[in-house]
Amino acid sequence: GVAAPDNAIEVSLIYAPEEELYILDAIREFNQAFAEGRNPVTGERLASGEQPIYVTGRSGSSGTVHQGIINAVIAPNNTNVEKPTIFS
């Protein structure tokens, strides 16, 4: 994959296993565009001072991840703690 730019805003994504058919390509293309200094939606160059975004993703069972997000708030020392930026 593409390395995160030094000044990137990092976004973590946990997605349902069935989304893996398309999400990995979407993440790769998204990260590639920002690594090349362009907006992944418009294709235009990033504006001066505009930070790139870098997404990391992994699959996770929705029930386990859901409980991990709750644990992050109410039981942060639990072995199942999740703090994704996005849960899909």
URLINGI-V329297 format. One record per residue. OMEGA is omega in degrees with one decimal (* if undefined). D_LAST is the distance of its C-alpha to the last C-alpha in whole Angstrom. Layout:
# URLINGI-V329297
omega-><OMEGA;OMEGA>
d_last-><D_LAST;D_LAST>
This chain:
# URLINGI-V329297
omega-><-179.5;176.8;178.0;173.1;-176.5;-175.3;-174.6;168.1;-176.0;-179.5;176.6;-177.0;169.5;-174.8;177.3;-178.3;-178.9;177.7;-175.4;-179.4;-178.3;-170.5;-179.3;176.7;180.0;178.7;-178.4;-179.6;177.9;-179.4;179.7;179.9;-179.8;177.5;177.9;177.1;179.1;178.8;-176.6;-179.9;-175.7;-175.8;-179.1;177.4;175.8;178.2;177.5;179.4;179.0;-177.4;173.6;176.4;178.8;-176.9;168.5;-177.8;173.4;179.7;178.1;177.0;-173.6;179.9;-179.8;180.0;178.2;179.6;178.3;177.3;176.5;179.6;-180.0;-179.3;-172.0;-178.3;-172.5;178.3;178.2;178.7;177.7;177.2;178.6;177.6;179.8;171.7;-179.5;174.5;-174.9;*>
d_last-><21;22;23;22;24;26;25;22;19;17;13;11;7;6;5;6;10;11;9;11;14;13;10;13;16;14;13;17;18;17;18;21;22;22;24;26;26;25;22;20;20;24;25;27;28;27;29;31;30;26;24;22;18;17;13;13;10;10;9;9;10;8;12;13;10;10;14;14;13;15;18;17;19;21;22;22;24;22;21;18;16;13;13;10;10;6;4;0>
